[in-house]
Amino acid sequence: MEELDIKEKILKGAEALFMKFGVRSISMDDIARHLSVSKKTLYQHFADKEDIVTMTCMAHMNYATREFEAIAAGAKNAIEELAGISGCLKKNMEEMNPSLLFDLQKYHPRAWSVWLDHKNKVIRESVIRNLKQGIVEGYFRPEINPDILAVMRMELVQLAFNEQVFPNDQFKFTEVQMQIFDHFVHGIVTEKGRKLYLKYKEENYQPSIQ
């Protein structure tokens, strides 16, 4: 049990550093120093930095999946789910270094593969389900194609991480993500859906996640 606790502590500590500073700039020495443990302790539980990055990414994706599943389960309709996702997205993006995905893609292929698998399966299926539900409820336009819109949504999320498109010295990362999210929502809603979405936004809706 103690060994599992140490491993979990290392993953949480590494995640905090990666989220704040990105992945590339953080070394094994930085992780050890942040956790007040020896590098030997790190290597007792992980083969190398790539291993820590991959396991951290997996743990983060699992947590995010549970978080969004809880939002979906507690939402009364597709619009409320979107409002909940919007609030969750804003909080997560404010805590995330925009270089994170670029670092994974360029320097950590195993972790990048974990992200791609999560994006192309879990997130895609969730977006498609929400879109189909919203069409049935009359909140989303019936002529939209959920499969196409789901792919577009995922690629737009990833686009916001691209510093060549949105340089950090010109754009605030969280604002870019939220502008893209709002643009996506307003492109799919009916008038009925638009009014309900704006109502949730005006109330600064926060999901109740158990």
C-alpha positions in Angstrom: 0.0 0.0 0.0 2.8 2.4 0.9 4.5 1.7 -2.5 1.3 2.6 -4.3 1.0 5.8 -2.2 4.6 6.8 -3.2 3.9 6.1 -6.9 0.7 8.1 -6.8 2.5 11.0 -5.0 5.1 11.1 -7.7 2.5 11.1 -10.5 0.5 14.0 -8.8 3.7 16.0 -8.2 4.9 15.5 -11.7 1.5 16.5 -13.1 1.5 19.7 -11.1 4.9 20.6 -12.5 4.0 19.6 -16.1 0.7 21.6 -16.0 2.5 24.7 -14.8 5.7 24.7 -16.7 5.1 22.2 -19.6 6.9 18.9 -20.0 10.2 19.7 -21.8 11.5 22.1 -19.1 11.0 19.7 -16.2 13.7 17.2 -15.4 13.8 14.2 -13.1 15.9 16.3 -10.7 13.1 18.9 -10.7 10.5 16.3 -9.9 12.6 14.8 -7.1 13.3 18.2 -5.6 9.6 19.2 -5.8 8.6 16.1 -4.0 11.6 16.1 -1.6 12.6 12.6 -2.6 15.7 11.2 -4.1 16.1 10.4 -7.8 16.7 6.8 -6.8 13.2 6.7 -5.4 11.8 8.0 -8.8 13.7 5.3 -10.7 12.5 2.6 -8.3 9.0 3.3 -9.6 9.5 4.6 -13.1 12.0 3.6 -15.8 12.7 7.1 -17.0 11.1 10.5 -17.6 9.2 9.1 -20.6 7.6 6.6 -18.3 6.5 9.3 -15.8 5.1 11.5 -18.5 3.1 8.6 -20.0 1.7 7.4 -16.7 0.9 11.0 -15.7 -0.9 11.5 -19.0 -2.9 8.3 -18.5 -3.9 9.3 -15.0 -4.9 12.8 -16.1 -7.0 11.4 -19.0 -8.7 8.9 -16.6 -9.6 11.7 -14.2 -10.9 13.9 -17.0 -13.0 11.1 -18.3 -14.6 10.6 -14.9 -15.2 14.4 -14.6 -17.0 14.7 -17.9 -19.0 11.5 -17.3 -20.2 13.0 -14.0 -21.2 16.2 -15.8 -23.1 14.3 -18.4 -24.8 12.1 -15.8 -26.0 15.1 -13.8 -27.1 17.2 -16.7 -30.9 17.5 -17.5 -30.3 18.1 -21.2 -27.6 18.5 -23.8 -27.3 22.3 -23.2 -26.7 21.9 -19.5 -24.0 19.4 -20.3 -22.3 21.9 -22.6 -22.6 24.6 -19.9 -21.0 22.2 -17.4 -18.2 21.3 -19.9 -17.6 25.0 -20.5 -17.0 25.7 -16.8 -14.8 22.7 -16.4 -12.8 23.5 -19.5 -12.2 27.1 -18.3 -10.9 25.9 -15.0 -8.7 23.2 -16.5 -7.2 25.6 -19.2 -6.4 28.2 -16.6 -4.2 25.6 -14.8 -2.5 24.4 -18.0 0.7 25.5 -19.7 -0.2 26.0 -23.4 3.1 24.3 -24.5 1.9 21.0 -22.9 0.5 19.3 -26.0 3.4 20.5 -28.2 5.9 19.0 -25.8 4.1 15.7 -25.8 3.9 15.6 -29.6 7.5 16.5 -30.2 9.3 14.8 -27.3 7.1 12.1 -25.8 5.6 9.8 -28.4 4.1 7.3 -26.0 2.3 10.0 -24.0 1.2 11.7 -27.3 -0.3 8.4 -28.3 -2.3 8.2 -25.1 -3.7 11.7 -25.8 -4.6 10.8 -29.4 -6.3 7.6 -28.3 -8.3 9.6 -25.7 -9.2 12.3 -28.1 -10.2 10.0 -31.0 -12.2 7.6 -28.8 -13.4 9.0 -25.5 -13.8 12.6 -26.4 -15.1 12.0 -29.9 -17.8 9.5 -28.7 -18.9 11.9 -26.0 -19.3 14.8 -28.4 -21.2 12.7 -30.9 -23.5 11.5 -28.1 -24.2 15.0 -26.9 -24.9 16.3 -30.4 -27.3 13.5 -31.1 -29.1 14.1 -27.8 -29.3 17.8 -28.4 -30.8 17.3 -31.9 -33.5 15.0 -30.4 -34.3 17.6 -27.7 -34.6 20.4 -30.2 -31.7 22.4 -28.8 -29.3 21.6 -31.8 -29.9 22.2 -35.5 -31.3 18.9 -37.0 -29.2 19.3 -40.2 -25.8 19.1 -38.5 -23.7 16.0 -38.9 -22.5 14.8 -35.5 -19.6 12.8 -36.9 -18.1 15.8 -38.8 -18.8 18.3 -36.0 -17.2 16.0 -33.4 -13.9 15.9 -35.4 -14.0 19.6 -35.9 -14.5 20.2 -32.2 -11.5 18.1 -31.3 -9.2 19.6 -33.8 -10.2 23.1 -32.7 -9.3 22.3 -29.1 -5.9 21.1 -30.3 -5.4 24.1 -32.6 -5.6 26.5 -29.6 -2.3 24.8 -28.3 -0.5 25.7 -31.5 1.7 28.7 -30.6 2.4 29.4 -34.3 -1.3 30.1 -34.8 -2.0 31.7 -31.4 1.4 33.1 -30.1 1.5 33.3 -26.3 2.6 36.9 -26.3 -0.5 37.9 -28.3 -3.2 35.6 -27.1 -4.4 34.4 -23.7 -4.6 30.7 -23.9 -7.8 30.3 -21.8 -9.6 33.0 -23.7 -8.7 31.4 -27.0 -10.2 28.1 -25.8 -13.4 29.7 -24.5 -13.9 31.8 -27.6 -13.5 28.7 -29.8 -15.9 26.8 -27.5 -18.6 29.5 -27.7 -18.2 29.8 -31.4 -18.8 26.0 -31.7 -21.9 26.1 -29.5 -23.5 29.1 -31.3 -22.9 27.3 -34.6 -24.9 24.2 -33.6 -27.8 25.5 -31.5 -31.3 26.3 -32.5 -32.9 29.6 -31.1 -34.3 27.5 -28.3 -30.9 26.1 -27.5 -29.2 29.5 -27.8 -31.5 31.1 -25.2 -31.0 28.2 -22.7 -27.2 28.3 -23.2 -27.1 32.1 -22.6 -29.3 31.6 -19.5 -26.7 29.2 -18.1 -23.9 31.5 -19.0 -25.5 34.5 -17.3 -26.1 32.5 -14.2 -22.4 31.5 -14.3 -23.5 27.8 -14.2 -21.3 25.4 -12.3 -22.0 21.7 -12.5 -22.6 19.6 -9.5 -20.1 16.8 -9.7 -20.3 14.0 -7.2 
